């Protein structure tokens, strides 16, 4: 098909109003549901329950608003720590799903943790991981939780949420009785928003699985332990009305009616910034995908311009690039990080992730075209792609450009089963796929032109970072341990640790998540 013919398939983006911030956050919550192993709208319903409890507690408007968003996104950090979580527990999504059945305290909780170490792995691997965890179980879990809370607060900030919400998210794993992590905060030192959100989150799952009586029994059993007794008492006193409606699958609109900024529409640069934030945080799920979504978006937008798309078409492709991988959250890191060939069952889970992207975005007003293009990034012109095996006229130029950009950028990035390819090999890979009928030749030509083969990009070094510290920062951001940094730079492990500590001090970071976000913001992620 000629470039001119392909251009004729482009549809102008809807010139109507853009989505609201509340809708984008609701979509994010649906993505997080997938990472928790829960049905879509779990967190939306939790937010709805939270506002009903807040009203009965007599909280003021600002506190109620904080409850809503804390309950809606309290688990946004779960995808950013999935790499570390899977290292300890194997199937991160399955373990998170099952954790709702236990009280997170005492011997039963530690028994749950230990029984799920390296879940799904061979016995020899499980014993090895268990031995490493037992050296300092509380310390290991505390570091994991600290990363979670840090990333949650960062995303809340980038999504424009209040400092009160950001503050509350730091207490997600704390308990009213002081037995939580990472600081052991207790009682009224936990913000009221997180006290309500914790109960709402657990109640939603137990109500769905066990009914009102099951939810009430769980709250009574954990009152004074995990839960604030006053919050528990208010819930128990009016559980039937607090849990009444809407029906399963109908929570989207009901929850959005309670959103503090339900009328706050975003468009233009603000919308781009919010979609970019979603892509950045999805990419944190795996260290080897750091910066992938924004790189794809930039490359695809450049290719769209070269191909002659108008401004709305370029914007469509860029926005789809930012969010094309949202569905990755719904697939366990045990699959994404597998260094060997996937089984048929595992590959079927991978094939679902573009569909999950569409599912996450489909109800957001003004993003239907973005959702469609994003969901087609693994479709092929000859119909051999996934998840819908679309072919020929069913794929417009934006679809074809994004697919080529994803293929090129992914080739430049390392994967657990192969090293990163050179730009020359990436070019050859795309041309081979054109000859096989998988990718469109005009789209590939535009992507290769936009990629600027052979060009060298100079990255600034802010905050007085030395060249060696930039190297260390990039290695940390891609998940390397001190031992791996030492091997890569041919230095001692002690020297590597010192470099890491100095780099963290200069940039004001305390862990890999903070270092990763700093590297992204300052253009220090290696151009692969």
C-alpha positions as CSV (number, residue, x, y, z in Angstrom):
1,X,0.0,0.0,0.0
2,X,1.4,3.4,-0.9
3,X,2.1,6.2,1.6
4,X,-0.6,8.3,0.0
5,X,-3.2,5.5,0.4
6,X,-2.1,4.9,4.0
7,X,-2.5,8.6,4.8
8,X,-6.1,8.5,3.5
9,X,-7.0,6.0,6.3
10,X,-6.2,8.5,9.1
11,X,-9.1,9.8,11.1
12,X,-8.8,13.1,12.7
13,X,-8.8,13.0,16.5
14,X,-12.0,13.9,18.2
15,X,-11.9,17.7,18.6
16,X,-14.3,17.5,21.6
17,X,-13.3,17.8,25.2
18,X,-10.5,15.8,26.6
19,X,-10.7,13.4,29.5
20,X,-10.8,14.5,33.1
21,X,-8.0,14.0,35.5
22,X,-10.3,11.8,37.6
23,X,-10.9,9.5,34.5
24,X,-7.2,9.1,34.0
25,X,-6.7,8.2,37.6
26,X,-9.6,5.8,37.4
27,X,-7.9,4.2,34.4
28,X,-4.7,3.9,36.4
29,X,-6.6,2.3,39.2
30,X,-8.0,-0.4,36.8
31,X,-4.4,-1.1,35.7
32,X,-3.4,-1.5,39.3
33,X,-6.3,-3.9,39.9
34,X,-4.7,-6.2,37.3
35,X,-1.4,-6.0,39.1
36,X,-3.2,-7.0,42.3
37,X,-4.9,-10.0,40.7
38,X,-8.2,-8.4,41.4
39,X,-11.2,-7.8,39.0
40,X,-11.4,-4.4,37.2
41,X,-13.0,-1.7,39.4
42,X,-11.8,-3.1,42.7
43,X,-10.0,0.1,43.6
44,X,-12.8,2.3,42.2
45,X,-15.3,0.5,44.5
46,X,-12.8,0.8,47.4
47,X,-12.8,4.6,46.8
48,X,-16.6,4.6,46.8
49,X,-16.7,2.7,50.1
50,X,-14.0,5.0,51.5
51,X,-16.1,8.1,50.8
52,X,-19.1,6.6,52.5
53,X,-17.1,5.8,55.6
54,X,-15.6,9.3,55.5
55,X,-19.1,10.9,55.5
56,X,-20.1,8.8,58.5
57,X,-16.9,9.8,60.3
58,X,-17.8,13.5,59.7
59,X,-14.6,14.3,57.9
60,X,-14.4,17.7,56.2
61,X,-14.3,18.1,52.4
62,X,-10.5,18.2,52.1
63,X,-10.2,15.0,54.3
64,X,-12.9,13.3,52.2
65,X,-11.1,14.2,49.0
66,X,-7.9,12.8,50.4
67,X,-9.7,9.6,51.4
68,X,-11.1,9.2,47.9
69,X,-7.7,9.4,46.0
70,X,-5.8,7.5,48.7
71,X,-8.2,4.6,48.4
72,X,-8.2,4.8,44.6
73,X,-4.5,4.6,44.1
74,X,-3.0,3.3,47.3
75,X,-1.4,0.4,45.5
76,X,0.1,2.3,42.5
77,X,3.6,1.4,43.8
78,X,2.9,-2.3,43.4
79,X,4.0,-2.4,39.7
80,X,7.2,-0.4,40.4
81,X,8.4,-3.0,43.0
82,X,7.3,-6.0,40.9
83,X,10.9,-6.7,39.8
84,X,12.1,-7.1,43.4
85,X,8.8,-8.7,44.5
86,X,9.1,-11.4,41.9
87,X,12.7,-12.0,42.8
88,X,11.5,-13.0,46.3
89,X,8.1,-14.5,45.6
90,X,8.0,-15.6,42.0
91,X,4.5,-14.9,40.6
92,X,4.0,-11.4,42.0
93,X,0.4,-11.1,40.9
94,X,-0.7,-14.4,42.4
95,X,0.9,-13.7,45.7
96,X,-0.6,-10.2,45.9
97,X,-4.0,-11.7,45.2
98,X,-3.7,-14.3,47.9
99,X,-2.4,-11.9,50.5
100,X,-5.9,-10.4,50.9
101,X,-6.9,-13.6,52.8
102,X,-4.4,-13.1,55.6
103,X,-3.9,-10.5,58.4
104,X,-0.5,-8.9,57.7
105,X,0.9,-9.5,61.2
106,X,2.4,-12.1,63.4
107,X,3.2,-15.7,62.7
108,X,0.4,-16.3,60.3
109,X,1.6,-13.6,58.0
110,X,5.3,-14.7,58.2
111,X,4.1,-18.2,57.5
112,X,2.3,-16.9,54.4
113,X,5.4,-15.0,53.3
114,X,7.7,-18.0,53.8
115,X,5.3,-20.4,52.1
116,X,5.2,-18.2,49.0
117,X,8.9,-17.6,48.6
118,X,10.0,-18.2,45.0
119,X,6.5,-19.4,44.2
120,X,6.3,-21.6,41.2
121,X,10.1,-22.0,41.0
122,X,12.0,-25.4,41.4
123,X,12.7,-26.6,44.9
124,X,16.4,-25.8,44.7
125,X,15.7,-22.2,43.7
126,X,13.1,-21.9,46.5
127,X,15.5,-23.1,49.1
128,X,18.2,-20.7,47.9
129,X,15.9,-17.7,48.0
130,X,14.4,-18.7,51.3
131,X,17.9,-18.8,52.8
132,X,18.7,-15.3,51.5
133,X,15.4,-13.9,52.8
134,X,15.8,-15.4,56.3
135,X,19.1,-13.6,56.8
136,X,17.1,-10.5,57.4
137,X,13.4,-11.0,56.5
138,X,12.1,-7.8,58.1
139,X,14.9,-5.7,56.6
140,X,14.3,-7.2,53.2
141,X,10.6,-6.6,53.4
142,X,11.1,-3.1,54.7
143,X,13.3,-2.1,51.8
144,X,10.8,-3.6,49.4
145,X,8.0,-1.6,51.0
146,X,10.1,1.6,51.1
147,X,10.5,1.4,47.3
148,X,6.8,0.8,46.9
149,X,5.9,3.9,49.0
150,X,8.5,6.1,47.3
151,X,7.3,5.2,43.8
152,X,3.6,5.7,44.8
153,X,4.3,9.2,46.1
154,X,6.3,10.1,43.0
155,X,3.4,9.0,40.7
156,X,0.9,10.8,42.9
157,X,2.9,14.0,42.5
158,X,3.2,13.6,38.7
159,X,-0.5,13.0,38.4
160,X,-1.2,16.3,40.2
161,X,-2.5,14.9,43.4
162,X,-2.2,16.8,46.7
163,X,0.7,16.6,49.2
164,X,-1.8,15.1,51.6
165,X,-2.4,12.2,49.3
166,X,1.3,11.8,48.7
167,X,1.9,11.8,52.4
168,X,-0.8,9.3,53.2
169,X,0.6,6.8,50.6
170,X,3.8,6.5,52.6
171,X,1.8,4.7,55.3
172,X,0.2,2.0,53.1
173,X,1.9,-0.9,54.9
174,X,1.7,0.5,58.4
175,X,-0.8,-0.8,61.0
176,X,-2.8,0.9,63.7
177,X,-1.2,-1.3,66.3
178,X,2.3,-0.3,65.2
179,X,3.2,-3.7,63.7
180,X,3.6,-2.5,60.1
181,X,6.4,-1.4,57.9
182,X,8.6,0.4,57.2
183,X,8.6,2.6,60.3
184,X,6.2,0.9,62.7
185,X,4.0,4.0,62.9
186,X,0.9,3.5,65.1
187,X,-2.4,5.0,66.1
188,X,-3.3,8.5,65.1
189,X,0.2,9.0,63.6
190,X,-1.3,7.3,60.6
191,X,-3.2,9.8,58.5
192,X,-6.9,9.3,58.7
193,X,-7.1,8.9,54.9
194,X,-4.9,5.7,54.9
195,X,-6.7,4.3,57.9
196,X,-10.0,4.5,56.0
197,X,-8.4,3.4,52.7
198,X,-6.8,0.3,54.3
199,X,-10.2,-0.9,55.6
200,X,-12.0,0.0,52.4
201,X,-9.5,-2.0,50.3
202,X,-9.8,-5.2,52.4
203,X,-13.6,-4.8,52.8
204,X,-14.2,-4.7,49.1
205,X,-12.4,-8.0,48.5
206,X,-14.0,-9.8,51.5
207,X,-17.5,-8.5,50.6
208,X,-17.1,-9.6,47.0
209,X,-16.0,-13.1,48.1
210,X,-17.8,-13.6,51.4
211,X,-20.7,-11.2,51.5
212,X,-21.5,-8.5,54.1
213,X,-21.2,-10.9,57.0
214,X,-17.8,-12.0,55.9
215,X,-16.6,-8.5,55.5
216,X,-17.9,-7.5,58.9
217,X,-16.3,-10.5,60.6
218,X,-13.0,-9.7,59.0
219,X,-13.1,-6.1,60.2
220,X,-14.1,-7.1,63.7
221,X,-11.2,-9.6,63.9
222,X,-8.7,-6.9,62.8
223,X,-10.1,-4.0,64.7
224,X,-7.3,-2.5,66.9
225,X,-4.7,-4.4,65.0
226,X,-4.6,-3.6,61.3
227,X,-7.5,-1.2,61.5
228,X,-8.4,1.9,63.6
229,X,-11.2,0.8,66.0
230,X,-13.1,4.0,65.4
231,X,-13.1,3.5,61.7
232,X,-14.0,-0.2,62.1
233,X,-16.9,0.7,64.5
234,X,-18.4,3.2,62.0
235,X,-18.2,0.5,59.2
236,X,-19.7,-2.3,61.3
237,X,-22.5,0.0,62.5
238,X,-23.8,0.6,58.9
239,X,-22.1,-2.1,56.8
240,X,-25.2,-2.9,54.7
241,X,-25.6,0.6,53.4
242,X,-21.9,1.3,53.0
243,X,-21.5,-1.8,50.8
244,X,-24.8,-1.4,48.9
245,X,-24.4,-1.1,45.2
246,X,-23.4,-0.5,42.5
247,X,-23.5,-3.9,40.9
248,X,-20.3,-5.5,39.8
249,X,-18.9,-3.8,36.7
250,X,-20.9,-0.6,37.2
251,X,-18.6,1.1,39.6
252,X,-16.8,3.4,37.1
253,X,-19.5,6.1,36.8
254,X,-20.6,5.8,40.4
255,X,-17.1,6.3,41.7
256,X,-16.4,9.1,39.3
257,X,-19.4,11.0,40.6
258,X,-17.6,11.1,43.9
259,X,-14.3,12.3,42.5
260,X,-13.1,15.6,43.8
261,X,-12.0,16.9,40.3
262,X,-14.6,15.1,38.2
263,X,-15.0,18.3,36.1
264,X,-11.3,19.1,35.7
265,X,-10.6,18.3,32.0
266,X,-7.1,18.1,30.7
267,X,-5.8,18.4,27.1
268,X,-2.8,19.4,25.1
269,X,0.5,19.4,27.0
270,X,-1.1,18.6,30.3
271,X,-2.7,15.5,28.9
272,X,0.6,14.5,27.2
273,X,2.4,15.0,30.6
274,X,-0.1,12.7,32.4
275,X,0.1,10.0,29.8
276,X,3.9,10.2,29.8
277,X,3.8,9.7,33.6
278,X,1.7,6.6,33.2
279,X,4.1,5.2,30.6
280,X,7.2,5.9,32.8
281,X,5.7,4.2,35.8
282,X,4.6,1.1,33.8
283,X,8.1,0.8,32.5
284,X,9.4,0.6,36.1
285,X,7.8,-2.8,36.3
286,X,10.9,-4.3,34.7
287,X,14.4,-2.6,34.9
288,X,15.1,-3.5,31.3
289,X,12.1,-1.5,30.0
290,X,13.1,1.8,31.8
291,X,12.3,4.6,29.4
292,X,10.8,2.3,26.8
293,X,7.4,4.0,26.5
294,X,8.6,7.6,26.2
295,X,11.3,6.5,23.7
296,X,8.7,4.7,21.6
297,X,6.4,7.8,21.8
298,X,9.2,10.1,20.6
299,X,10.3,7.8,17.8
300,X,6.7,7.2,16.6
301,X,5.9,10.9,16.7
302,X,9.0,11.7,14.7
303,X,8.1,9.0,12.2
304,X,4.5,10.2,11.9
305,X,5.8,13.7,11.1
306,X,8.1,12.3,8.4
307,X,5.3,10.2,7.0
308,X,3.2,13.4,6.6
309,X,0.5,13.0,9.2
310,X,-1.1,16.2,10.4
311,X,-0.8,17.6,13.9
312,X,-3.7,15.6,15.3
313,X,-2.3,12.4,13.8
314,X,1.2,13.0,15.2
315,X,-0.4,13.7,18.6
316,X,-2.4,10.5,18.4
317,X,0.6,8.4,17.7
318,X,2.7,10.0,20.4
319,X,0.0,9.5,23.1
320,X,-0.6,5.9,22.0
321,X,3.2,5.4,22.4
322,X,3.2,6.7,25.9
323,X,0.5,4.2,27.1
324,X,0.8,1.2,24.7
325,X,2.3,-1.0,27.4
326,X,-0.2,-0.3,30.2
327,X,-1.4,-3.8,30.0
328,X,2.0,-5.2,31.0
329,X,0.9,-4.6,34.6
330,X,-1.5,-7.5,34.2
331,X,1.2,-10.0,33.4
332,X,3.5,-11.4,36.1
333,X,7.1,-10.4,36.2
334,X,7.8,-14.1,36.5
335,X,6.9,-14.2,32.8
336,X,8.5,-11.0,31.7
337,X,11.8,-11.8,33.4
338,X,12.0,-15.4,32.2
339,X,15.4,-15.9,30.5
340,X,14.3,-18.9,28.5
341,X,11.6,-19.6,25.9
342,X,8.0,-19.1,27.2
343,X,5.6,-22.0,27.5
344,X,2.4,-21.8,25.4
345,X,0.5,-20.8,28.5
346,X,3.0,-18.0,29.3
347,X,2.9,-16.7,25.8
348,X,-0.9,-16.5,25.9
349,X,-0.6,-14.3,28.9
350,X,1.9,-12.0,27.0
351,X,-0.5,-11.9,24.0
352,X,-3.2,-10.5,26.3
353,X,-1.3,-7.3,27.3
354,X,-2.4,-5.1,24.4
355,X,-6.0,-6.2,25.0
356,X,-5.5,-5.2,28.7
357,X,-4.2,-1.8,27.5
358,X,-7.4,-1.2,25.6
359,X,-9.5,-2.4,28.6
360,X,-7.8,0.0,30.9
361,X,-8.3,3.1,28.6
362,X,-11.5,2.3,26.9
363,X,-13.8,4.2,29.3
364,X,-11.8,7.4,29.4
365,X,-13.6,10.0,27.3
366,X,-11.6,11.4,24.4
367,X,-9.0,8.6,24.5
368,X,-10.8,5.9,22.4
369,X,-8.6,6.5,19.4
370,X,-5.5,6.5,21.5
371,X,-6.7,3.2,23.2
372,X,-7.3,1.6,19.8
373,X,-3.9,2.5,18.3
374,X,-2.1,1.6,21.5
375,X,-3.8,-1.8,21.5
376,X,-2.7,-2.5,18.0
377,X,1.1,-2.2,18.6
378,X,1.7,-5.9,18.1
379,X,-0.7,-6.4,15.2
380,X,0.9,-7.2,11.8
381,X,-0.1,-6.2,8.3
382,X,-0.3,-9.8,7.2
383,X,-2.6,-10.8,10.1
384,X,-0.1,-12.8,12.1
385,X,0.0,-10.4,15.0
386,X,-1.9,-10.3,18.3
387,X,-4.2,-10.0,20.1
388,X,-6.8,-9.7,17.4
389,X,-4.9,-10.9,14.2
390,X,-5.9,-7.7,12.4
391,X,-4.7,-7.3,8.8
392,X,-4.5,-4.9,5.8
393,X,-7.1,-2.2,5.8
394,X,-8.0,-2.7,9.5
395,X,-4.6,-1.1,10.4
396,X,-4.2,2.6,9.6
397,X,-0.9,4.4,9.3
398,X,-0.8,5.3,13.0
399,X,-1.1,1.6,13.9
400,X,1.6,0.7,11.4
401,X,4.0,3.4,12.6
402,X,3.6,2.5,16.3
403,X,4.1,-1.2,15.6
404,X,7.4,-0.4,13.7
405,X,8.5,2.0,16.4
406,X,7.9,-0.6,19.2
407,X,9.8,-3.2,17.2
408,X,12.7,-1.0,16.6
409,X,13.0,0.4,20.2
410,X,12.5,-3.0,21.8
411,X,15.3,-4.4,19.6
412,X,17.7,-1.8,21.1
413,X,16.8,-2.8,24.7
414,X,18.1,-5.9,26.5
415,X,15.8,-8.6,27.4
416,X,16.3,-11.5,29.9
417,X,16.6,-13.9,26.9
418,X,18.9,-11.8,24.7
419,X,21.3,-8.8,24.9
420,X,20.4,-5.4,23.3
421,X,20.9,-5.3,19.5
422,X,22.9,-2.7,17.7
423,X,21.2,0.0,15.6
424,X,22.3,-1.9,12.5
425,X,20.9,-5.1,13.7
426,X,17.6,-3.4,14.7
427,X,17.4,-1.9,11.2
428,X,17.9,-5.3,9.7
429,X,15.3,-6.8,12.0
430,X,12.7,-4.3,10.8
431,X,13.6,-4.9,7.1
432,X,13.3,-8.7,7.6
433,X,9.9,-8.2,9.1
434,X,8.9,-6.1,6.1
435,X,9.9,-8.9,3.7
436,X,7.9,-11.3,5.8
437,X,4.9,-9.1,5.4
438,X,4.6,-8.3,9.1
439,X,5.5,-4.6,9.1
440,X,4.5,-1.9,6.5
441,X,7.5,-0.7,4.4
442,X,6.4,3.0,4.4
443,X,6.0,3.0,8.2
444,X,9.4,1.2,8.7
445,X,11.1,3.7,6.4
446,X,9.7,6.6,8.4
447,X,10.7,5.0,11.7
448,X,14.3,4.3,10.5
449,X,14.6,7.9,9.2
450,X,13.3,9.3,12.5
451,X,15.8,7.0,14.4
452,X,18.7,8.9,12.9
453,X,21.1,6.1,12.6
454,X,24.7,6.9,13.5
455,X,23.9,10.1,15.3
456,X,25.5,10.6,18.7
457,X,23.5,12.3,21.5
458,X,25.2,14.2,24.3
459,X,23.6,14.0,27.7
460,X,24.1,16.7,30.2
461,X,25.4,15.8,33.7
462,X,23.3,17.8,36.2
463,X,24.0,18.1,39.9
464,X,27.8,17.9,39.3
465,X,27.7,14.2,38.6
466,X,31.0,12.8,37.3
467,X,31.1,10.6,34.2
468,X,31.6,7.6,36.4
469,X,28.6,8.5,38.6
470,X,26.5,8.8,35.5
471,X,27.6,5.3,34.5
472,X,26.7,4.1,38.0
473,X,23.3,5.8,38.0
474,X,22.4,4.2,34.7
475,X,23.4,0.8,35.9
476,X,21.4,1.3,39.1
477,X,18.4,2.4,37.1
478,X,18.5,-0.8,35.0
479,X,18.4,-3.0,38.2
480,X,22.1,-3.8,38.6
481,X,23.3,-4.8,42.1
482,X,26.5,-3.4,43.7
483,X,28.3,-6.6,42.7
484,X,27.0,-6.3,39.1
485,X,28.1,-2.7,38.9
486,X,31.5,-3.6,40.2
487,X,31.9,-6.3,37.5
488,X,30.6,-4.0,34.7
489,X,33.0,-1.2,35.7
490,X,35.9,-3.4,36.7
491,X,36.1,-2.0,40.2
492,X,35.7,-3.5,43.7
493,X,32.3,-4.0,45.2
494,X,33.2,-1.6,48.0
495,X,34.1,1.1,45.5
496,X,30.9,0.5,43.6
497,X,28.9,0.8,46.9
498,X,30.7,4.1,47.6
499,X,29.9,5.4,44.1
500,X,26.2,4.5,44.6
501,X,26.0,6.2,47.9
502,X,27.6,9.4,46.6
503,X,25.4,9.4,43.6
504,X,22.3,9.0,45.7
505,X,23.4,11.8,48.0
506,X,24.0,14.2,45.0
507,X,20.6,13.5,43.4
508,X,18.6,13.2,46.6
509,X,17.5,9.6,46.0
510,X,17.3,6.8,48.5
511,X,16.6,3.8,46.3
512,X,16.5,2.4,42.7
513,X,13.1,3.9,42.0
514,X,14.2,7.4,42.9
515,X,17.4,7.0,40.9
516,X,15.4,5.6,37.9
517,X,13.0,8.6,37.9
518,X,15.9,11.0,38.2
519,X,17.7,9.4,35.2
520,X,14.5,9.6,33.2
521,X,13.9,13.3,34.1
522,X,17.4,14.3,33.2
523,X,17.8,12.3,30.0
524,X,20.4,10.1,31.4
525,X,18.9,6.7,30.5
526,X,21.2,5.2,27.9
527,X,20.1,5.5,24.3
528,X,20.1,1.9,23.3
